[in-house]
Amino acid sequence: MNNTPALLALRYELESLTIDFWHEVDINGGGRAAGYYTDDAVFESSVREYRGRAAIEAFYARRRERGARISLHVVNNFRIEQDSDTRVRCQYILSLFATDGVPVLPSKPAIMLALVEEVVLKQADGSWRYESRRVRPQFRDDTPTTG
């Protein structure tokens, strides 16, 4: 296990990016979510695959058009594997609490527990963008997801 200060700083930076992304989805319905991806990114939800930033943008627009929905995406066990200075693979457990409606709603267990695998690329300006995100459900109930 290589836990050098530089690697730990990178892990923290990418974990923060992931948390900021899911916060955008939960708080703003994903209005700026597509901006976290590269132009040709692949987002594989628990239901289907979206290719390209425009398709990802359209997915979140459709999600907002459906009406009120509450979601909380909780990230745990965040890990990284650095392929190069500009390419990193991330993996974590995602607990999804979500349903249609407005708060306050009855509390229930997470509707899905998933293993998420991401590839993140460093851009020329020093920022990181997702080249791919794959949500692989491990457990789920019968509550529909919007993916």
Secondary structure as UniProt FT lines:
FT   HELIX           5..28
FT   TURN            29..32
FT   HELIX           33..36
FT   STRAND          37..44
FT   STRAND          49..51
FT   HELIX           53..65
FT   STRAND          69..82
FT   STRAND          87..100
FT   STRAND          112..122
FT   TURN            124..125
FT   STRAND          128..140
//
